[in-house]
């Protein structure tokens, strides 16, 4: 497999102005790679640095030091740690998707449009995108009568399913998943896992955080363990 991402010497510190400029080190000299078409599972206790690493990869956080070399399909090699904002926005629109535990969208947009929008933005026909959204909603057991409702109408678990559907049908090249099956029942959890595995078969590379053993066992092709912001060991799935 070709290499999609190379992380070298990645560090992240937070400057806390409310504590007289105190610095908190969240990541210490992280080195790892992600191959094309693999699912890398990130393990570790809460507070170990998993979400911070994920947000550095998406550039929600600007790394303090190090390199994140992403081999883009459209732009060639890009250091996500140093790229300008226009480059980051372009990659988010065309190749990289982040799926958090929480749905953050415009409040008064119907759920179907929320899910179809990224696919349309990447060049898909609107009706085809809405059709894919309907298929995803059906697979994930979302009530038909709510498909045209606003996201606030849905429960927390239903909003999570909307978030997953939105991320998966957009067809990203690199997907960042933070607890994709938290709070879901066993049947829905397996439906989500099946959709993610299908996405991987299409060539998508995935970085995954999950405290759910079943989810990690079914999805991760390789695991990296973090403790107190340091990469401790590699655990093979």
Buried (B, 14 or more C-beta within 10 A) or exposed (E): EEEBBBBBEBBBBEEEEEEEEEEEBBBBEBEBBBBBBBBBBBBBEEEBBBBBBBBBBBBBBEBBEBBBBBBBEEBEEBBBBEBEEEBBEBBBEBBBBBBBBEBEBEEEEBBBBBBBBBBBEBEBEEEEBBBBBBEBBEBBBBEEEBBEBBBEEBEEEBBBBBBBBBBBBBBBBBBBBBBBBBEBEEEBBBBBBEBBEEBBEEEBBBBBBBBBEEBBEBBBBBBBBBBBBBBEEEEEB
